[in-house]
Amino acid sequence: QLQPVESGGGLVQAGGSLRLSCAASGRTFSTYAMGWFRQAPGKERDFVASISRSGGTTAYADSVKGRFTVSRDNAKNTVYLQMNSLKSEDTAVYLCAADAGPGPYGGRLPGEYDYWGQGTQVTVSS
């Protein structure tokens, strides 16, 4: 079992940057594909990015491609989300999730993930 805990959210001006971290307890972190999702008030939980177990394969939502970068450090049991050129529409609670499925790659649907963090708020002011 894995317990992700997000950090690094905050208030930033449009065009600025933030780096989110997700630290996960457990010795088997490297066996989980990891994903980032976001949820704005009154909206569904949307896929942002995912990273494979080894970190060698990543995927992004079209809305963040070229601006966000997902990475992981398995030695530190941590996955990161570097967010650049932030826009007001990026404002949301960002959640980290772990996929315990048999495949090495994370999916794009929330239902494919097994363990979730509580989320960290990102607010982008225009």
C-alpha positions as a Markdown table, in Angstrom:
| # | Residue | x | y | z |
|---|---|---|---|---|
| 1 | Gln | 0.0 | 0.0 | 0.0 |
| 2 | Leu | 1.1 | 3.5 | -0.8 |
| 3 | Gln | 0.2 | 6.8 | 0.8 |
| 4 | Pro | 1.0 | 9.8 | -1.4 |
| 5 | Val | 1.4 | 13.3 | 0.1 |
| 6 | Glu | 1.5 | 16.4 | -2.1 |
| 7 | Ser | 3.3 | 19.7 | -1.4 |
| 8 | Gly | 4.4 | 22.8 | -3.2 |
| 9 | Gly | 1.1 | 24.4 | -4.1 |
| 10 | Gly | 0.5 | 28.1 | -3.6 |
| 11 | Leu | -0.5 | 31.4 | -5.2 |
| 12 | Val | 1.4 | 32.5 | -8.2 |
| 13 | Gln | 1.0 | 35.2 | -10.9 |
| 14 | Ala | 0.1 | 34.2 | -14.5 |
| 15 | Gly | 3.3 | 33.3 | -16.4 |
| 16 | Gly | 5.0 | 32.1 | -13.2 |
| 17 | Ser | 6.2 | 28.7 | -12.1 |
| 18 | Leu | 5.6 | 26.2 | -9.4 |
| 19 | Arg | 7.1 | 22.8 | -8.6 |
| 20 | Leu | 4.8 | 20.3 | -6.9 |
| 21 | Ser | 6.2 | 17.3 | -5.1 |
| 22 | Cys | 4.5 | 14.0 | -4.1 |
| 23 | Ala | 6.2 | 11.9 | -1.5 |
| 24 | Ala | 5.0 | 8.4 | -1.0 |
| 25 | Ser | 5.6 | 6.0 | 1.9 |
| 26 | Gly | 6.4 | 2.4 | 1.2 |
| 27 | Arg | 9.3 | 0.3 | 0.0 |
| 28 | Thr | 7.7 | -0.5 | -3.4 |
| 29 | Phe | 7.3 | 3.0 | -4.8 |
| 30 | Ser | 9.2 | 2.0 | -8.0 |
| 31 | Thr | 6.6 | -0.6 | -8.8 |
| 32 | Tyr | 3.9 | 2.0 | -9.2 |
| 33 | Ala | 3.2 | 4.2 | -12.2 |
| 34 | Met | 2.3 | 7.7 | -11.0 |
| 35 | Gly | -0.1 | 10.3 | -12.2 |
| 36 | Trp | -1.1 | 13.9 | -11.5 |
| 37 | Phe | -4.7 | 15.1 | -11.8 |
| 38 | Arg | -6.4 | 18.3 | -11.0 |
| 39 | Gln | -9.9 | 19.3 | -10.0 |
| 40 | Ala | -11.4 | 22.8 | -10.0 |
| 41 | Pro | -14.5 | 23.6 | -8.0 |
| 42 | Gly | -17.6 | 22.1 | -9.6 |
| 43 | Lys | -15.6 | 20.3 | -12.2 |
| 44 | Glu | -14.5 | 16.8 | -12.8 |
| 45 | Arg | -11.1 | 15.4 | -11.9 |
| 46 | Asp | -8.9 | 15.8 | -15.0 |
| 47 | Phe | -5.7 | 14.1 | -16.1 |
| 48 | Val | -2.6 | 16.2 | -16.1 |
| 49 | Ala | 0.4 | 13.9 | -16.5 |
| 50 | Ser | 1.6 | 10.4 | -15.8 |
| 51 | Ile | 5.0 | 8.7 | -15.6 |
| 52 | Ser | 5.9 | 5.1 | -15.9 |
| 53 | Arg | 7.5 | 3.0 | -13.1 |
| 54 | Ser | 11.1 | 3.7 | -14.3 |
| 55 | Gly | 10.4 | 7.3 | -15.3 |
| 56 | Gly | 11.3 | 6.6 | -18.9 |
| 57 | Thr | 7.8 | 7.2 | -20.3 |
| 58 | Thr | 5.6 | 10.2 | -19.7 |
| 59 | Ala | 2.3 | 11.4 | -21.0 |
| 60 | Tyr | 0.5 | 14.8 | -20.8 |
| 61 | Ala | -2.8 | 16.4 | -21.3 |
| 62 | Asp | -2.9 | 18.6 | -24.3 |
| 63 | Ser | -3.7 | 21.6 | -22.2 |
| 64 | Val | -0.4 | 21.4 | -20.3 |
| 65 | Lys | 1.9 | 19.9 | -23.0 |
| 66 | Gly | 5.0 | 22.0 | -23.4 |
| 67 | Arg | 4.5 | 23.8 | -20.1 |
| 68 | Phe | 4.5 | 21.0 | -17.5 |
| 69 | Thr | 7.1 | 18.3 | -16.9 |
| 70 | Val | 6.6 | 15.2 | -14.7 |
| 71 | Ser | 9.6 | 13.4 | -13.3 |
| 72 | Arg | 10.4 | 11.0 | -10.5 |
| 73 | Asp | 13.2 | 10.0 | -8.1 |
| 74 | Asn | 12.6 | 6.4 | -7.0 |
| 75 | Ala | 15.5 | 6.6 | -4.5 |
| 76 | Lys | 13.5 | 9.4 | -2.8 |
| 77 | Asn | 10.0 | 7.9 | -3.3 |
| 78 | Thr | 9.0 | 11.2 | -4.9 |
| 79 | Val | 7.3 | 12.3 | -8.1 |
| 80 | Tyr | 7.4 | 15.9 | -9.2 |
| 81 | Leu | 5.4 | 18.2 | -11.4 |
| 82 | Gln | 7.2 | 21.3 | -12.7 |
| 83 | Met | 4.7 | 23.8 | -13.9 |
| 84 | Asn | 5.8 | 26.7 | -16.1 |
| 85 | Ser | 4.0 | 29.5 | -17.9 |
| 86 | Leu | 1.0 | 29.1 | -15.6 |
| 87 | Lys | -2.3 | 30.4 | -16.7 |
| 88 | Ser | -5.4 | 31.3 | -14.7 |
| 89 | Glu | -7.2 | 28.2 | -16.0 |
| 90 | Asp | -4.5 | 26.0 | -14.3 |
| 91 | Thr | -6.1 | 27.0 | -10.9 |
| 92 | Ala | -7.2 | 23.8 | -9.2 |
| 93 | Val | -6.4 | 21.3 | -6.5 |
| 94 | Tyr | -3.6 | 19.1 | -7.8 |
| 95 | Leu | -3.7 | 15.4 | -6.7 |
| 96 | Cys | -1.0 | 12.8 | -7.0 |
| 97 | Ala | -2.1 | 9.1 | -7.5 |
| 98 | Ala | -0.4 | 5.7 | -7.7 |
| 99 | Asp | -1.4 | 3.0 | -10.2 |
| 100 | Ala | -0.9 | -0.5 | -8.8 |
| 101 | Gly | -1.9 | -2.2 | -12.0 |
| 102 | Pro | 0.2 | -4.8 | -13.9 |
| 103 | Gly | 1.3 | -2.4 | -16.7 |
| 104 | Pro | 4.3 | -0.2 | -16.4 |
| 105 | Tyr | 2.5 | 3.0 | -17.6 |
| 106 | Gly | 0.0 | 5.2 | -15.8 |
| 107 | Gly | -3.4 | 5.7 | -17.4 |
| 108 | Arg | -5.4 | 8.9 | -18.1 |
| 109 | Leu | -8.5 | 8.0 | -16.1 |
| 110 | Pro | -8.9 | 8.5 | -12.4 |
| 111 | Gly | -10.4 | 5.0 | -12.0 |
| 112 | Glu | -7.1 | 3.4 | -13.1 |
| 113 | Tyr | -5.4 | 4.7 | -10.0 |
| 114 | Asp | -5.5 | 3.0 | -6.6 |
| 115 | Tyr | -4.0 | 5.4 | -4.1 |
| 116 | Trp | -4.6 | 9.1 | -3.9 |
| 117 | Gly | -3.1 | 12.0 | -1.9 |
| 118 | Gln | -5.2 | 14.8 | -0.4 |
| 119 | Gly | -4.2 | 17.3 | -2.9 |
| 120 | Thr | -2.5 | 20.7 | -2.9 |
| 121 | Gln | -4.1 | 24.0 | -4.0 |
| 122 | Val | -2.6 | 25.9 | -6.9 |
| 123 | Thr | -4.0 | 29.4 | -7.6 |
| 124 | Val | -2.9 | 31.4 | -10.6 |
| 125 | Ser | -3.8 | 35.1 | -10.5 |
| 126 | Ser | -4.2 | 37.0 | -13.7 |
